[in-house]
Amino acid sequence: MEDPVNGLHVIFTGTRGTLNRGNITVGPPGRITASDNQLNVFLNAPLAPGMPLCFTVWSESESITVHTALWSSNFNVVGKAEAIPPK
């Protein structure tokens, strides 16, 4: 994004409604809520343009994938986020 963001909303497929235990691994501190097939990230400080945000999430199902991911600023959607495939 060209402007700082402070939130991320991600919808996954393949979770069978079992998401929980989200954790930010790279990026500003914040909190994550995870339930059903959705994860929300609320950052304490804005994420600068071009900086990555990485997180882990737990699911009972194997091979979950990102269906939709949206950046937000103060709870307003500002653009689509893209997943970086694991190495």
C-alpha contacts under 8 A as a table, 3 or more apart, distances in Angstrom:
res1	aa1	res2	aa2	distance
1	M	4	P	7.08
1	M	5	V	7.80
1	M	49	P	5.45
1	M	50	G	6.84
1	M	79	G	7.29
2	E	49	P	5.46
2	E	50	G	7.86
3	D	48	A	7.19
3	D	49	P	5.82
4	P	46	P	5.48
4	P	47	L	5.34
4	P	48	A	4.81
4	P	49	P	5.53
4	P	73	S	7.48
5	V	46	P	5.24
5	V	47	L	5.32
5	V	48	A	7.08
5	V	49	P	7.87
5	V	71	W	6.54
5	V	72	S	5.74
5	V	73	S	4.79
5	V	74	N	7.93
6	N	42	F	6.24
6	N	43	L	5.00
6	N	44	N	7.28
6	N	45	A	6.41
6	N	46	P	4.62
6	N	47	L	5.96
6	N	71	W	7.75
6	N	72	S	6.23
6	N	73	S	5.23
6	N	74	N	6.67
7	G	40	N	7.32
7	G	41	V	5.32
7	G	42	F	4.85
7	G	43	L	5.92
7	G	71	W	5.80
7	G	72	S	4.76
7	G	73	S	6.02
7	G	74	N	7.32
7	G	75	F	6.98
8	L	40	N	5.73
8	L	41	V	4.98
8	L	42	F	6.97
8	L	69	A	6.99
8	L	70	L	5.66
8	L	71	W	4.61
8	L	72	S	5.84
8	L	81	A	7.98
9	H	38	Q	7.32
9	H	39	L	5.88
9	H	40	N	4.60
9	H	41	V	6.46
9	H	69	A	5.61
9	H	70	L	5.24
9	H	71	W	6.60
9	H	72	S	7.73
10	V	38	Q	5.68
10	V	39	L	5.16
10	V	40	N	6.42
10	V	66	V	6.95
10	V	67	H	7.52
10	V	68	T	5.70
10	V	69	A	4.29
10	V	70	L	6.50
11	I	37	N	5.84
11	I	38	Q	4.56
11	I	39	L	6.53
11	I	66	V	6.16
11	I	67	H	5.48
11	I	68	T	5.14
11	I	69	A	6.36
12	F	15	T	6.67
12	F	37	N	5.33
12	F	38	Q	6.22
12	F	64	I	6.52
12	F	65	T	5.45
12	F	66	V	4.45
12	F	67	H	4.97
12	F	68	T	6.97
13	T	16	R	7.82
13	T	37	N	6.81
13	T	64	I	5.74
13	T	65	T	5.38
13	T	66	V	6.31
13	T	67	H	5.88
14	G	61	S	6.68
14	G	62	E	7.50
14	G	63	S	6.75
14	G	64	I	4.72
14	G	65	T	6.63
15	T	18	T	5.60
15	T	19	L	6.52
15	T	36	D	7.50
15	T	37	N	5.82
15	T	59	S	6.14
15	T	60	E	7.16
15	T	61	S	5.36
15	T	62	E	7.67
15	T	64	I	5.71
16	R	36	D	7.34
16	R	37	N	7.14
16	R	60	E	7.98
16	R	61	S	6.67
17	G	35	S	6.92
17	G	36	D	3.70
17	G	37	N	5.02
18	T	35	S	6.71
18	T	36	D	5.47
18	T	37	N	6.84
18	T	58	W	7.83
18	T	59	S	5.16
18	T	60	E	5.87
18	T	61	S	7.31
19	L	34	A	5.62
19	L	35	S	5.04
19	L	36	D	5.62
19	L	37	N	5.96
19	L	38	Q	7.21
19	L	39	L	7.74
19	L	57	V	6.71
19	L	58	W	5.65
19	L	59	S	4.72
19	L	60	E	7.56
20	N	33	T	7.53
20	N	34	A	4.79
20	N	35	S	5.71
20	N	57	V	6.18
20	N	58	W	5.39
20	N	59	S	6.60
21	R	34	A	6.86
21	R	56	T	7.92
21	R	57	V	5.60
21	R	58	W	5.62
22	G	32	I	5.60
22	G	33	T	6.73
22	G	34	A	6.17
22	G	39	L	7.64
22	G	55	F	6.82
22	G	56	T	5.56
22	G	57	V	4.26
22	G	58	W	6.73
23	N	31	R	7.65
23	N	32	I	6.55
23	N	55	F	5.35
23	N	56	T	5.24
23	N	57	V	6.46
24	I	27	G	6.92
24	I	29	P	7.22
24	I	30	G	7.43
24	I	31	R	7.61
24	I	32	I	7.52
24	I	53	L	7.56
24	I	54	C	5.98
24	I	55	F	4.25
24	I	56	T	6.59
25	T	53	L	7.74
25	T	54	C	5.36
25	T	55	F	5.03
25	T	56	T	7.00
26	V	52	P	6.97
26	V	53	L	5.42
26	V	54	C	4.78
26	V	55	F	6.83
27	G	47	L	7.06
27	G	51	M	7.68
27	G	52	P	6.54
27	G	53	L	4.94
27	G	54	C	6.67
28	P	43	L	6.30
28	P	44	N	6.78
28	P	45	A	6.13
28	P	46	P	7.42
28	P	47	L	6.69
28	P	53	L	7.99
29	P	43	L	5.95
29	P	44	N	5.77
29	P	45	A	7.26
30	G	41	V	7.11
30	G	42	F	5.48
30	G	43	L	4.07
30	G	44	N	4.90
30	G	45	A	7.78
31	R	41	V	5.94
31	R	42	F	5.36
31	R	43	L	6.49
31	R	44	N	8.00
32	I	39	L	6.90
32	I	40	N	5.56
32	I	41	V	4.57
32	I	42	F	6.29
33	T	39	L	5.71
33	T	40	N	5.24
33	T	41	V	6.68
34	A	37	N	7.62
34	A	38	Q	5.82
34	A	39	L	4.33
34	A	40	N	6.44
34	A	57	V	7.77
35	S	38	Q	5.65
35	S	39	L	6.59
43	L	46	P	6.59
43	L	47	L	7.74
47	L	51	M	6.53
47	L	52	P	7.99
47	L	53	L	7.76
48	A	51	M	5.62
59	S	62	E	7.31
59	S	64	I	7.90
61	S	64	I	6.82
66	V	69	A	7.10
66	V	83	A	7.26
68	T	80	K	7.98
68	T	81	A	7.99
69	A	80	K	5.99
69	A	81	A	5.05
69	A	82	E	6.67
69	A	83	A	7.87
70	L	77	V	6.55
70	L	78	V	7.48
70	L	79	G	5.78
70	L	80	K	4.50
70	L	81	A	5.07
71	W	77	V	5.86
71	W	78	V	5.77
71	W	79	G	5.35
71	W	80	K	5.96
71	W	81	A	5.80
72	S	75	F	5.57
72	S	76	N	5.08
72	S	77	V	4.20
72	S	78	V	5.15
72	S	79	G	7.09
73	S	76	N	5.26
73	S	77	V	6.53
73	S	78	V	6.59
